[in-house]
Amino acid sequence: MVIGGVSNSGKSKFLNRTTLIEEEIGVSFQSLECLVNDGDSYKFIFWDLNAKKIFRFMYPQFCRGAKAGFLFFDLSNPNTLIELSFWIEIFKKSAKNIPLILIGTLPENGEIQVKDEEISHFISQNGLNDRFFFLPNEEHRRKEKERIFKHLIQLLNQDSEIKQFEIISPLEDPKFIDFYHLFSNCPTCNAKNHENYLAKFFYSKDAESVKIKELLLELIEKAQDLPFFAYDHLKIGIPCCRCFKKYC
């Protein structure tokens, strides 16, 4: 995913990012994962392009291979919408025919200065896929973010029918972190289990997966009450994908 827009257009707020670690190299990275239905995982890696002119020569390289683009503008500043024409040209030239989604943000205590008909004309004129508004109210932000990513998944996978949907942040979830530490190694070959592999199982809504997860955690708890000599020879865990295919 590539992200374009001027500085202070609400990109960092949307991504829940407080620091721009890679800003000095012209692009910042952020990830977000969505679980759909019984555990299908969509992981989006965002490349937020730095708006400074000194980095513009790098934009075409950053855009290659992107699956979609977000275009951010500030609803309280009409100039930020006009300046998106530059980003649209870059995205279309470098990433070809990818979905482009317009997202209007509004800062705290800001007032909307961009008229709806201006936005509609801009979308029509530039062939954008859709528009969303990311306003200060936290509940609105959460719901709008879900709408945006549901829409994006359906644009990228038109055969998908979304019945259940959840945006997750495994590395910010204390319960998942504890789960990951417990089952980070395969009990058979001792290889490291991938974070995505364990997250898909941990967050699955599938009834059988939920039951297995509960039994695993219960077994771990009971094993800790066993004498050391018994516990030392007991292996409880989740097999890595290679061992799962080989033995299950």
N, C-alpha and C positions, 0 to 999 in steps of 0.2 A: 504494500500500500504506500502510495506517495501522498504527501500532504503539502499543499501550497497555501500561501496567504502572507500578508505583511505581518511584521512583528506586532504583538499585542492584539491579535485578531481572535484570541480565544482558543488557540490550538492546544496550549499546555493545560488549560483548565479541562478541556475535553478529554485529554489523555491522562488526567490526574498526575501530571508530571510537575515536580517542583524544581528540578535542576536540569540543565541542558549539558549533560556530561560530554557529549561529542561536538558541541557547538563550534569548537575551534577548527574542526575539519569540514565544516560545511553541512553536516547532516546530523540529526539526533535520532536515536532509535528507541522505540517503545513497542511492547507487545500487548496483545489482548486476546483472550480465548473465550469462545462461545461453545456451549454444549447444546446440542439440538436433539430432541426426541429421546431415544434410549441411550444416548451417550456418544453420538457422532460429534467429533471435535473439529472446530474451525479455529485455527490459530492465525491471527493477523499480526504481521510485523510491519510497523509504521516507520517510514523514512520521512522525517519532518525536515524539509529543506530550509536551510538558513536563508533569510530574505536579503542578507547583505550582498551588495553588487559584486564584491570581490570573489564570491563563490559561484557566480552564475555560469561560468564556463564549465562547471562540473555537473550541472543539472542533467544534461542528456544521459550521462553515464549512470547517475542515480536513478533515473526513470526507467531504464531498460529492464524488462522482465516484470514490471509492476502489473498487478491484476486489476487494480482500481485506484481512483484518486479522490481525495477529499479536498474541497476548496473552501477555506474559511474567510469570512468577512465579518466586520463589526457593524451590527445594525444601527449603531449610533453614529457611524461615520461613513457617509456615502462614498467617499474616495476609496475605501477599502474594497468595495464591490467593483468599482471601475478598474482598479489595479489587478483584478483577477484575470483580466484578458491576457496579460502577459503569461500567467501560470497556465492558463488553458492552452495557449499556443505551444508552450514547452511540453506539456503533457501529451498533447495530441501528436506532436511531431516526434517525440522520443519514445512514447509508450504505445503509440498507435491507437487502435479502437478499444480503449478501456472505458468502463463505466466511470462517469465523473459526477460526484454528488456535492451539491452546494449546501453549506452549513452556515447559517447566520447566528452569531453569538451576541449576547448583550451583557456588558459589564454591570456590576452592582451599581444601583442608582442611576444607570444609564437610561436614556430615552430613545425610542426608535425614531430614526430620522430617514430611513430608507422606505419608500412607498412600496406597497405590495405589487402595484402594476410595473414598477421599475424592475423588481426582482423577476417577475413573470417574463417581461420583455428580454431581460438578460439571459434567462434560461433558454427561451425560444431562439434567441439570436446565436447562442453558442452551442446549442444541441446538448445541453446537460440532461442527466437522467432524472434527477429529482432534487427537492430542497427540504431542509429541516431547520428548525429553530431551536437553539440551545440557550434557554433563558435562565436567569439567576436562581429560580426556585429549585431546590434540591430534588423534590419529588418529580417535578417536570423534567429535570435533567436525566434522571434515572430512566423514566419512561421513554423519553425521546431517544436516548442512547440505545435502548432495546429496539425501538422502531427502526433506527438507522441500520443496525447490524442485521436485523431480520431482513430488511429490504436488500441490503448488500449481499447476503447469502443467497437470496432468491435470484438476484441479478447474475451471480456467478454460477449458480446451480439451479437452473430453471425447473428441473424435475423435482426439486425438494419441496416437501410439504411439512411445514413447521407446526407441530402440535405442542411441543414443550420447548422452552427456550430459557437459557440462563447465561449471563455473562459472569465469568469466574476470574479470579486472580489468585491462583494457587500459592504463589510465593508470599502473598500477604494474608493468607488464611492460616491461623495458628493450628487449627485442627488438621489441615492437610500437611503442614510442616511436621507435626508429630507423627502422622501416618507415614510420611515419606522417610523419616528417620528409622521407623520401625521396619519398613519393608524396602529399604533402598538397595539391598543386595539380594540376588537370587539365592534361594536356599539350596539349589542343586549345584550350580557352577560358580556361585559367589560373584558373578558379574554384576555390575551396577545396573539397576533398573532405570530407565529413562523417566524423567519427571512427567512428560506427557503421557506415557504409558500408565503410570500410577494415577495421574490426575483423571484420566478417562474412566478408570475403574472406580476411584474414590467418589466422583461426582455423578456416576451413573444413576439413573432413575429406574433402571431395569430391576424388577422385583428379585430375581435370582441373584444379581450382583449385590444388591443391598443386603440380602440375607447372608451371602458369603462374607461380605465385609464385616458384618456384625459378629459372625461366628469366629472370624479371624481375630478380631479385637478381644473377644471373650476368651479365646484360647490363649492368647498372649498373657492376659491378666491371670488366668489360672496357672499357667506355666511358671509364673514368678513365685507362686506359693510352694512349688515342688522343691525337694532337697536339691542342693547344688549339683550333686553327682548325676541326678536324673535330668535336670534342666540343661546341664552342659552337653548332653548328647542328643537333645531334642532340637530339631530344626523346624521352625514355623516361618512361613514366608509366602511370597508371591513369586512364582517362577518368571524368569525373563521371557521375552517373546520367543527366543530361540529354543529354550527348554520346554516351553509350553507346547510348541509345535512338535517337538521331538517326543515328549512323553504323554501328552494329554490327547 
